[in-house]
Amino acid sequence: MFKAITFDFWNTLYKPPENEEAGRKRINLFWDYLLKIGFEVERKQVKRAFMKAWDMANKKQREEGIDITPRGHLAIILDEIGVELMPDMEDKAYNIYTETLLDFPPVINDDVQEILPRLKSKYKLAVICNTGITPGKNLRELMKKDGIIDYFDYLVFSDEVGFAKPNIEIFNFTLNKLKAENSCVAHIGDDVLTDMWGAKNAGMTTIWLAPEADEKLSHIDYHIRRLNELKAIFDI
């Protein structure tokens, strides 16, 4: 029945950093840089601008299925604090904003390194990721470092294609790249709206990775608590 499998990135392939240190460091580095180049702004202004950018981007993804790229985040932040930068300074601010995560790298999820080679032996694999602060370019580097990038036939990041889950377009885009019919592809993810509703509306089989959940939802075909439960679903 199945020809291909797509994976969400956050909370599916990778666990985000659990502490808030990365966020604090990102704000502090960004604030320090603005002070260094002569902009007298308060830290609380920077923090408020960061929160506004993330809230706007998250809402745009979930409600409209459209991506505000990290460059777009930066534009919102600079506008909010009333700062205009020269191109080279803007590039430096962008790098600070997007690369701090690499100092607090997410941890690869349980069972990922065991399950991927098993699945790859029988199916085409892809990633469908709603990026946030960290662009797809950096996430590729993370996957390469952890030795899992070569298991995937295609990687789709929302900041690179312009639309985001649950928008059916990002699923159809991926299916087209995989050259697979929607009825022959399963999507695995943790988010009930972006992953499960999105994939179900695209005609795909939905597999919900939710370790703590007990509820039964009509748009979810399989509920798993660990990725190693995929062995039974895909007979590997």
N, C-alpha and C positions, 0 to 999 in steps of 0.2 A: 504493500500500500504506500509506504513512505519512500520518497526519493531524496528528500533533503530536510534539514533541521536548521532552524535559526535560533540564535541565543540573544537575549538581552545581555547587557554588559554589567551595569551596577546592580549589586545584590544578587546576581546570578553567576556570572563568571568571576566577578571581583566583589569583595566586601569593602565598602568605603572606610576610610580611617574613622575609628570610633571616637577619638578625642577631638577637642576643638582647637588644638594647637595649630593645625594647618591654617585654619581661618584667621586666628589671631596673628600668626606670622605674616600671612598675606596682607592683612590690613596694615600691620606695622611697617613692613617693607615698602608698601605703596606710599604710605604717609611719609616715611623717612625720605623717600625719593623726591616727593613733591617739595618737602622742606629744603632738601639739598639743592634743588634747581630754582629755589626762590619763591615758592608759593606758600604763603602763610595761611595754612588751613589747620583746623582742629581735627584730632583723631576721630572724634564723634561724627564729624561731617563725612569723613571717609567711610566710616562704618555704616552710616545711614545710606550713603550712596551705593555701597556694595549691596546692602539688603534690598534697596529699590531695584537695582539691576537684576538680581537673582529672582525677586518676586515677579517682576515683569516677564522675564524669560521663561520662568516656570509656568506662569499663567498662559503665556502665548503658546507654549508647547501643548499643554494639557487641554486647553479650551479651543484652540484654533489649529493645532497640528502644524504650527509654523515655528521655525527655529530662529532665535536671536543668537547669532554667533558670539563667541568671546570678544571679537572686535566690536560687536554691537553692545555687549555689556560695557566695554570700556567707554564707548561713546556716551552711554547713559550716565556712567559714573562721573566722567569729566563734566558733562552738562550739569549734573546735579550739584557739583561743588564749584561750578563756575570757573573752570580751568580750561584753557586752550593751549595745546602743546604743539611744538614743531614736530615734523614727521619722525625725526630720529629720537626725540624724547618720548613720543607716543609709542614707538616701537619698544623702547626700554620699559615703559609702563606696562605695555601689553605682556612682555615677557615676565615681569614680576607677577602680574595677575594670573597668568596661565601656568607658570612653571613651578610655583610653590608646592603643588601637590607632589611633585617628584621628590621633595625632601621628606614627605610623609606618605610614601607609596601605599596604595591600597593592597590588601592581601588577597591572593588568589583563593577562591572559594573552595570549600571542602569537596573532594572527589573530582574536581575539574581535570587534574592531570592524569587521573586514572580513566575517566570516562571518555575524554576526547579522542584518544587513539582508537578506542573500541568503536565509537560512532563513525569516525573517519574511514574505517575499514569498509563500511557498508553504505554510507550516505555522504552527500554533499553537505557542507556546513557553512553557515554565515553568521555574522554578528549584525544585529540591528540595534544601534545605540542612540539614545537621546543624550547628546553631550550637554554639558552645562558650562562650568568655568574652564574645564580642561578640553582642548580641541582634540579631534580625532588623531591628528598628527602625533600628539604626545601619548595618547592611549595605544597607538600602534607600537611606539617605542617600549612601552611597558609590557605589552604582550610579547614583543620580540625578546626582551630581557628575560621573561619568565618561560620562554621556550614553547609558547602555545600558538603563536601566530600562524605557523605553517599548517596547522590543522584546518584552517578556514580557507574556503574557496573565494570568499568575498567578505569585505568589511564595509558596512554602511554606517556612517556617522552623520548625525543630523546637521552638524555645522557645515558639512561638505555638500550636502544635497539640498538644504534649504527647507525641508519639511521634516516633521517629527512625529513619532508615535503619539496619539493613536491615529493620526492621519493615514488613511488607507494607501496613500501614494507612496509612503516609504516602504510599506510591505510589498506593494506591486513592483516598485523599483527593484527591490531585492529579488523577488521571484523572477523577474525578467533577467537579471544578471545570472541567476542560477539556472535559467532555462527550465523551470519546474512549474507545473500546474499547482495552483493553490491547494487543491484537495489532496495533494501528495506531499505537503510540507507541514511540519509541526513547528510551533514557536514556543520557546521556553522563556519564562520571565516571572518577575515577582510582583509587578504592578497590575492591579485589577483593571484599571482604566487603560493605561497606555499599552501594556502588553496584551492583556487578555481580550478586552473589548476591541482593540485595534486589530489583532490577529484574527479574531472571530469574524469581524466585519469584512476582513480580506478573504474569508473562506478557508482559513487555515485551521488545523487542529491546535488546540490550546493546552499547554501544560503549565500549571501554576506552581511555582516553587515558593511555598509558604510554610516554613517550619512550625509556626505557632498557630496557624489558622485551623478552625474546625468547620466553618460555614460551608455550605454547598451552594454554588452559584451556577445558574443555567448556562452561562457562556463559557464555562470551563469544562474541558473534556477530561483532563486528568489533574489530580492534585497530588503533588509530591512534597515531601519534607526534606529530602536530600537528593542530590543529583544522581547518586548511585542507584536510585529507584528507576532511572531511565533504562537500566539493563533489562528489566522485565518488559517495559513498554516496547522497546525496540529489538528485543530478542538478541542481545549481544553478550 
